Every structure is written in structure tokens, then in C-alpha cells.
Amino acid sequence: MILENELIDLSHVIEDGLITYKGLPGPIICNYLTRETSRKNYEEGTEFQIGKIEMVSNTGTYVDVPFHRYADGKDLSQTGIDSLGGIEGLFISIDQSIKEKDKTFFYEKNIRGKAVLIHTGWDRHWNTDDYFENHPYLTADAANYLADNGVAIVGIDSYNIDDTSGRSRPVHTILLGKEIPIVEHLCNLEQLMGRTFEFYAVPPKFKGVGTFPVRAFAKTIK
């Protein structure tokens, strides 16, 4: 049954020690205040837990905004919420066996003003060594085509939207240079096939930060 106003979670779970990007440390998630310790501060029957998290901003499912790539680009606090949520979505499925996703996959698609979510199925390798190697990615000509045709935000369920075998990152350079946010490490995109939906990927309003985890989700319209 197809439900209207269904919320579909597109985010991975973040847990202690999770490696999202090879070479970057996993988060440390622990107690700052335990329930046991809190009993010293409150009346009987009242207890609380306060967590403490230490992590790099590229953890889990996250959004990149211009400051991630450009020192003078907009950071999370300067990026309008309307560019991160409530955006009409477009689901595009590209077989993961096709490693390079070039511009031809976006021809004849109505992408202007849309959140283009690229389903490759790579999320099935999440939290395994296979996730980091030989992943699907977009080419520079695909990024240029998306930017030139007015895409609003681009997401992918792969390790990186760019080819990580070299040192250049043209897709980040092109899209973030046009103030088009990028959402990486999505999951469950196959649930959007044939659906009309709005996309949301809103992070906290941090100043001086260009990347941060989001609880990405889609709200179906029909």
C-alpha cells in the first residue's frame, strides 16, 4: 500500500566507534553524567543521563555546504533552512555496477529546483571494508550538468559523491561552488522508487562548520 505523508528514514545509525570515512576517527559516545551519578543531585526517583560525543563532522549521513570546500563559502549557520528541507525530490536509480555516473543519466530529467537523490545500492556495504573500495561516484561532467540545470541539492547512497582514487574532488568543487548542498552516505533510497516526495536533511546551526550529520528523511506525497 502506498501511503501519503509517510516518513522514510534515509540515515544510517551513528554509534560509538563507527568509521564513516576511512582514515578519519570514529565517534566517541559516552556518558558525561550517568543516571547513577545524577541521583546525588536530584530527589529520589528522579534521574537523568547526559551524553558526551567527540567526533569529526564527517560522521554518519551528513550534509556538505560551501564552507566545507571554500574558506569564504557559507557555513551551516549561513545556509538557509529552505535549501536543506521541504524540497521536492527526484529519485534516480543507477546500477552500482556502473562505477562512473556521467551526465547522460540525468538527460531528460526534470531536475530544476529538485533534490536529486542517486540510488546505487552501495549502502548495502555500510560498515564493512567493501564500503570504502571501488564505490560508485559522479563525474565532473555530471556535476556541471546538474549545476547548469538548476538542481537544488544532490544526495547519494555511496561512500563519496566524488572518485576517491585520486586527490581531486571536482564534484564537490562544482556543486559547492554553486551553493548546492551535497548529502552523502544516504540509505534506504530504494523505498522512494515510484514515489513523489519532499526531502529533508537539516543539520544543527553551527558557525564555522561546513559538514555535519543529519537525520535525512523523505516525506511522501503519494
C-alpha positions as CSV (number, residue, x, y, z in Angstrom):
1,M,0.0,0.0,0.0
2,I,1.3,3.5,-0.9
3,L,0.8,5.9,1.9
4,E,0.6,9.6,1.7
5,N,2.7,11.7,4.2
6,E,4.8,8.6,5.1
7,L,8.2,9.5,6.6
8,I,11.0,7.4,5.2
9,D,14.3,7.4,7.2
10,L,17.3,7.8,4.8
11,S,20.0,8.0,7.5
12,H,22.5,5.5,8.9
13,V,22.7,4.9,12.7
14,I,25.7,6.6,14.3
15,E,27.3,4.5,17.1
16,D,30.4,4.6,19.2
17,G,33.5,3.8,17.1
18,L,31.7,3.9,13.7
19,I,34.1,4.5,10.8
20,T,32.3,6.6,8.1
21,Y,35.3,7.7,6.1
22,K,38.4,5.7,6.0
23,G,41.3,7.5,7.8
24,L,39.0,9.6,10.0
25,P,38.4,8.6,13.6
26,G,35.1,7.1,14.7
27,P,33.0,9.0,17.2
28,I,33.4,8.5,21.0
29,I,29.9,8.3,22.5
30,C,29.8,8.1,26.3
31,N,28.2,9.4,29.4
32,Y,29.0,12.9,30.8
33,L,26.6,12.3,33.6
34,T,25.4,8.8,34.4
35,R,22.0,8.1,35.9
36,E,23.7,6.7,38.9
37,T,25.7,9.8,39.5
38,S,22.7,12.1,38.8
39,R,20.9,10.7,41.9
40,K,23.2,12.8,44.0
41,N,21.7,15.9,42.6
42,Y,18.0,15.1,42.4
43,E,15.3,13.8,44.7
44,E,14.6,10.1,44.9
45,G,13.0,8.7,41.8
46,T,14.5,11.4,39.6
47,E,17.5,10.6,37.5
48,F,19.0,11.8,34.2
49,Q,21.6,10.9,31.7
50,I,23.7,13.5,29.8
51,G,25.7,12.2,26.9
52,K,29.1,13.3,25.6
53,I,30.1,13.0,22.0
54,E,33.5,13.6,20.4
55,M,33.6,13.2,16.7
56,V,34.7,14.6,13.3
57,S,31.9,16.4,11.5
58,N,32.1,13.9,8.6
59,T,30.3,11.1,10.5
60,G,27.3,9.1,9.5
61,T,24.9,10.5,6.9
62,Y,25.9,14.1,6.6
63,V,25.4,17.3,4.5
64,D,28.2,19.3,2.9
65,V,27.7,23.1,2.5
66,P,30.0,25.6,0.7
67,F,32.3,26.2,3.7
68,H,33.4,22.5,3.6
69,R,35.2,23.3,0.3
70,Y,35.6,27.1,0.3
71,A,37.0,29.3,3.1
72,D,34.7,32.1,2.1
73,G,31.7,29.8,1.5
74,K,28.5,29.8,3.6
75,D,28.8,27.6,6.7
76,L,25.9,25.7,8.3
77,S,24.7,28.8,10.2
78,Q,24.6,30.8,7.0
79,T,22.9,28.2,4.9
80,G,19.2,28.8,4.6
81,I,16.9,26.1,6.0
82,D,14.9,26.3,2.8
83,S,17.9,24.8,0.9
84,L,18.0,21.8,3.2
85,G,14.4,20.8,3.8
86,G,11.0,20.7,2.2
87,I,12.5,20.3,-1.3
88,E,10.7,18.3,-4.0
89,G,12.7,15.2,-4.6
90,L,13.6,13.2,-7.6
91,F,14.7,9.5,-7.3
92,I,17.2,8.3,-9.9
93,S,18.4,4.7,-9.7
94,I,21.7,3.8,-11.4
95,D,23.1,0.3,-11.2
96,Q,26.1,0.1,-8.8
97,S,28.0,-1.9,-11.4
98,I,28.3,1.3,-13.4
99,K,31.0,3.0,-11.3
100,E,31.2,6.3,-13.1
101,K,27.8,8.1,-13.2
102,D,28.1,10.7,-16.0
103,K,25.8,13.4,-17.2
104,T,23.8,11.1,-19.6
105,F,22.0,9.6,-16.6
106,F,20.4,12.9,-16.0
107,Y,19.3,13.7,-19.5
108,E,15.5,14.4,-20.0
109,K,15.0,14.6,-16.2
110,N,13.2,17.5,-14.7
111,I,15.9,18.4,-12.1
112,R,15.4,22.1,-11.8
113,G,14.8,23.1,-8.1
114,K,14.8,19.4,-7.1
115,A,16.6,17.3,-4.5
116,V,18.2,14.7,-6.8
117,L,18.8,11.5,-4.8
118,I,21.0,9.0,-6.6
119,H,20.3,5.4,-5.7
120,T,23.2,3.0,-6.4
121,G,22.6,0.3,-3.7
122,W,26.0,0.9,-2.3
123,D,24.6,1.3,1.2
124,R,24.3,-2.4,1.5
125,H,28.1,-2.4,2.1
126,W,27.7,0.1,5.0
127,N,30.0,-0.6,8.0
128,T,32.1,-3.1,6.1
129,D,35.5,-2.8,4.4
130,D,33.9,-3.2,1.0
131,Y,32.1,0.2,1.5
132,F,35.4,2.1,1.2
133,E,36.7,0.5,-2.1
134,N,35.6,0.9,-5.7
135,H,32.5,2.8,-4.8
136,P,30.2,4.5,-7.4
137,Y,30.5,8.2,-7.9
138,L,29.6,11.1,-10.2
139,T,31.8,12.6,-12.8
140,A,32.7,16.2,-13.2
141,D,30.5,16.5,-16.3
142,A,27.6,15.1,-14.3
143,A,28.1,17.8,-11.6
144,N,28.3,20.5,-14.3
145,Y,25.1,19.3,-15.9
146,L,23.3,19.2,-12.6
147,A,24.5,22.7,-11.6
148,D,23.8,24.2,-15.0
149,N,20.2,22.8,-14.9
150,G,19.4,24.3,-11.5
151,V,19.4,21.3,-9.2
152,A,18.7,22.3,-5.5
153,I,20.5,19.6,-3.6
154,V,22.2,16.3,-4.5
155,G,22.4,13.2,-2.4
156,I,23.9,9.7,-2.9
157,D,24.0,6.4,-1.0
158,S,27.7,5.9,-1.7
159,Y,31.0,6.4,0.2
160,N,31.6,9.7,-1.7
161,I,30.0,11.6,-4.5
162,D,33.5,12.0,-5.9
163,D,36.0,9.5,-7.1
164,T,38.3,9.0,-4.2
165,S,41.1,7.1,-6.1
166,G,42.9,10.4,-6.8
167,R,43.4,13.7,-5.0
168,S,40.9,15.9,-6.8
169,R,37.3,16.3,-5.9
170,P,35.6,18.0,-8.8
171,V,32.0,17.2,-7.9
172,H,32.4,18.9,-4.5
173,T,34.2,21.8,-6.1
174,I,31.5,22.4,-8.8
175,L,28.4,21.8,-6.7
176,L,29.5,23.6,-3.5
177,G,30.9,26.4,-5.7
178,K,27.3,26.9,-6.9
179,E,26.0,26.7,-3.3
180,I,24.4,23.3,-3.9
181,P,24.5,21.2,-0.8
182,I,25.6,17.6,-1.0
183,V,24.3,14.7,1.2
184,E,26.5,11.6,1.3
185,H,26.0,8.2,2.9
186,L,22.3,8.0,2.4
187,C,20.4,4.7,2.7
188,N,17.0,3.1,2.0
189,L,16.6,5.1,-1.2
190,E,15.0,2.1,-2.9
191,Q,11.9,2.9,-0.8
192,L,11.4,6.1,-2.9
193,M,11.1,4.3,-6.2
194,G,7.9,5.5,-8.0
195,R,7.1,7.9,-5.2
196,T,6.5,11.6,-5.1
197,F,8.3,13.1,-2.0
198,E,9.9,16.0,-0.3
199,F,13.4,15.7,1.0
200,Y,14.8,16.9,4.3
201,A,18.5,16.9,5.5
202,V,18.8,19.6,8.2
203,P,21.8,19.9,10.5
204,P,22.4,22.0,13.6
205,K,23.1,25.7,13.0
206,F,26.8,25.6,13.7
207,K,29.1,28.6,12.8
208,G,32.4,27.8,11.3
209,V,31.4,24.3,10.2
210,G,30.8,23.1,6.7
211,T,29.8,19.5,7.3
212,F,27.6,17.8,9.9
213,P,25.4,14.7,10.4
214,V,21.7,15.0,9.5
215,R,18.7,12.9,10.1
216,A,17.8,12.7,6.4
217,F,14.3,11.7,5.5
218,A,11.7,11.8,2.8
219,K,8.1,12.8,3.3
220,T,6.0,11.1,0.7
221,I,3.2,13.0,-1.1
222,K,1.8,9.9,-3.0
